[in-house]
Amino acid sequence: MNTVCHIEIQTLDLDASETFYKGVFGWTFKAFMPTMRVFGVGDTHVGGLMLVDQIQAGRSPSVWLQVASIEETLARVEAFGGKVVSGKSEVPGTGWSADFEDPEGNYVGIVEFA
């Protein structure tokens, strides 16, 4: 718990990004949802390519941490001077996610698996 569980890379073109990362690192890909393809090394999940309309400066790539409770984690984020970017939202078939900025403005995502 409280460890890195996912790295997300924003892309304007899923096919081109998949070709690039498969060629450079030998990663394997599979569709997760229409706007995301997850990647890994063998059967080990590493992260995902997320299709976006515009790459958000300072938000890609992003690191996602697995937590026991999103609500409790976001409360601690605020108590220690961080800022909630988006509250708890459902990720179908996975659990819930949220994201925040630390006091220095670094973007971090959190996941609570179902």
N, C-alpha and C positions, 0 to 999 in steps of 0.2 A: 504494500500500500504506500501511497505517496511517492511513487516512482514513475519515471517516464514510460508511457504505454503507447505513444503514437506521435509521429512527426507528420505534419501536414504541409504540403507544398501547393501553393495556388498556381493555377495555370489557365491560360486563355484557350488552350488546345490540348485536350486529353490525349488524343492520338499521338501528336508530336512529342509531348512530354513523356508518354509511355515509351516511345521509340528511343528517345534520348537516354532515359534512366536505365532501360533494359540494356541498351548498347554499352553504356559506360560502366554500370555496376552489376549487370546480370540479374537484376531483380525480376521476380515474377509478379504478374498483375492479375487481379480479378475484379469484376464489377461489384460494387457495394451498393450503390444507388445511382440513379441516372447522372448525377453530377460528381460522383466520386469513384475512383478506382483505388483499391488498397494494394499495397505492394509489400514484398517481403523477400527474404532470402530463404529459399526452400519453402518450408511450411511455417516459418517464423514471421509473424506479422511485424512490420516495421512502421508503416505509416500509410498515407494516402495522398493522391493527387486530387485536388478540389477544383472543379471548373468554376471560374468566376468571370464576371463581365469586365472587371478591372483588378489588376494586382494591387493590393493595399500595401503601401510603403510601411515598413516596420512590422508587418503582420505575416510575412511569409519568408522563410518557412516558420511554422509555429510549433511549439512543443506542448504536448498534452500529458497531464499527469493523472494517474488513477488515484481516486480518493474514496474513502468510505462514505462520506456524506457531503454532498455539494452544499447544502444549506450551512452546515457547520464550518466548512472550509471558507465559504464566502464571508461568513461572519468574522472569521479570523483575518481574512484579507483586509476587510474594512477596519478592524480593530488595530491592525498594524500599519495602517496608512495607505493601503492599496485602494484601487477603484474597480468596482464591478463594471464590466463592459456589457455583458448580457447575462441575465439570470438563468436559472435552471430551465432547460428545454429538453423535450424528449427526442432521442435518437432511435427511431423505430428498429426493433430487433436487437438493440444494444443496451440501452439504459438512458442516461441523461447526461447533458453536458452544460457547461457554462464557461465564461472566460472573464479574465480580469487583467488589469495592469498593476504591476508592482509600483512602489513609490518612485522608482526611476523611470517609469513609463514602459517597461518591458511587458510585452503581451504574452500571456500564458493561458492555456486552456486546461480545464479539468473535466474528468469523466468519472461518473459513478455507474458501474456496470450493474445490470439487472440481476 
